[in-house]
Structures are given as structure tokens and as C-alpha cells.
């Protein structure tokens, strides 16, 4: 939670830094380096905590919560809506805008590589966004489709 509060405060002035605005691809300042270091530190810490929390008891708890129907409440729906909204705003809208800006400002040789990499990553973002929507839809919208076994019982 600290990084969600601290990092926007530290990163916001970088949008108006003349050195970074002059060279979007290779521009560097000490403040930008410090913000990147803090972001990377939190990223590594999150990976460590995520790996540590995946002990067998946590996994068994998740399986039983799903099997017993303890998931799917209104809090989980609110969490899903926030997750989808933030993912769409940051990864789809802002990410594509940044890709276009970077492509427009890059020299010719790296811009072709940037184009291929950004189109690939933005394609993956769209794929995962669709998967997230599908997951939330399956969890909260009841389906009227019958399974193969149910169709056979009626015949």
C-alpha cells in the first residue's frame, strides 16, 4: 500500500522534467533513477512475498474456499470491478498511449523493434483483459447453458 501512495507522489514531477521530455527514450535524471529503483525494489519484494505466501496451507485454503462456494460475494465483485477498471485504464489506455508516444519519438532503427515489442505486449494485455472479463463474468453471471451430461439425461 505504501508504494501505491508514495510512488505517484514521487513520479508525478517526472512528467514535467525538461531533461526527460527532451529525450523520451534515453533521458535520465537522478530523481528518475531513484523512482525506478524504488519501483523495482517493491516489485522484487512483491515477488518474494508472493512466493512465500504460496505454502500448501494457503493453496488448500483457496481450493476449499472455491469448492465450498465461499467466493463470489459482493466484496469480490467490487474488487473485480476495480481490478478491471485499473487494468483497462493503465495497461490498455495509458500503455497504448505511451507506446505511441515512444514510437513517434524514437529514431528509425530502434522504432521498428519497439513497434514489434509493443504490439506484442499490448496484444498480450488485450488477451489478459479479455480473460479477466471472462473470469468475472463466469463467476457472477449465471449461465443457462446445459452441460453435455444434462442434455443426455433429458434425451
N, C-alpha and C positions, 0 to 999 in steps of 0.2 A: 504494500500500500504506500510505503514511503516513496518508492520510485514513481508511482502514479502522481504524486503531489509535487515532489521535488524536481523531477526531470523537465516537465513542461515549463516550470519557472526558470530553470537554468538554460533551456534550449530556445526559448522564445526570442531573446535578443540576437541569437544567431541568424534569424531570418533577415535582420537589418544590418548585419555586419558587412561593411563595404568590401573587405578582402574576400569573403566567401561569395558575395554577389558578383564580384568581378570574375571569379573563376569557379564556376559551379562544380566542375569535375575534379580539379586538383587543389582548390583553395583550402588553406589550413590556417587556423589560429590556435593559440594555446587554450582558449576557452572552449573551442570546438573539440579539441583533443581531450580536454578534461571531461566534457559531457559524454563523448564517445566512450571514454574509459569507465565512467560511472555506469553507463548503459550496459556495457559489456560485462562489468562486474556483477550487476544484478541479473543479467542473462545467465551467466555461469552459476551464480548462486541458485537461481530457479531450477536449472538443470539438476544440480546437486540435490536440492530438496525434493524434487520430483522423483528422482531415482531412489532416494532414501525412504520416501513415503510409500513406495510400491512393495512393501513387505507382504507376505502371504495373508496376514490378518486383514490388511486393507483391501486386498483383492477379494477375499472371501466375503467381507462385509458388502462390497459392491455387488457381487453376484447375488447374495441373498436379498439385498435391498431391491434389486431388479426383479428377482423371481417372486418375491412376496408382494410386489406391487407397491412398494414404499416410494416409488419415484413417480413423477408426473403431477405433482401438486402445483398450486398456483405460484409458489416461490420459484420452482424450477422453470415454469413458463416465463415468469418475469426475467429470470436470469437468461433464458434462451433468447428472449426478445432483445435484451441489452447486448448480449454477445453478437447476435446477428447484426444489430444496428451499428455497433462499433466496428465489427469486421467489414461491413459494407462501406462505412464511411472512411475507414483508414486504408484497408487493403485495396478495395475496388476503386473508390473515387479518388482519394488523395494519392494512392500508389500509382494509378494510371496517369494522373496529372504530373506527378514527379518524374515518371518515366518519359513523358512527352517533353517536359522542360529540359531534362538531361540530354535527351536525344537531339533537341534543337540547338543546344549549346556545345555539344561535343564536336571535336574535329572529325573529319570524314572517316579515317581508318578505325578508331575505336567505336564510332557510332554504329557501324554495321554489327559489330559484336554486341554492343549494348542493345540494339534492336532485337536481335535474336534472343538474348538472355531475358530481356524484359518482357517480350511477348510470351516466352515460355513461362516465366514466373507469374505473369498476370493471368495466363491461361490456367495455371495451377490454382491461383487464387479463386478464379471463377468456378473451377471444378469443386474445390473445397467448400465454397459458399453454397453451391447447389447441394452438395452432400449435407451440409449443416441444415439447410432449409428442409430437405427431405427427412432428416432425422427428427427435427422438431415436429414436422407435420405428422409423421408416423406415431410420435409419442402422444400428441394431443388431439389429433383429429381422428375419430373412429372411422374405420373403413367398413364398407358394406360388401366388400368382395368376399367370396367364399373360397376356402382352401380346396384343394383337389379332393381331400378326404370327405369334406362336407358335400361336395357335388355327387360323389359316388353313393353316399348314404341315401340321398334323395332319389336316385335312379332306381 
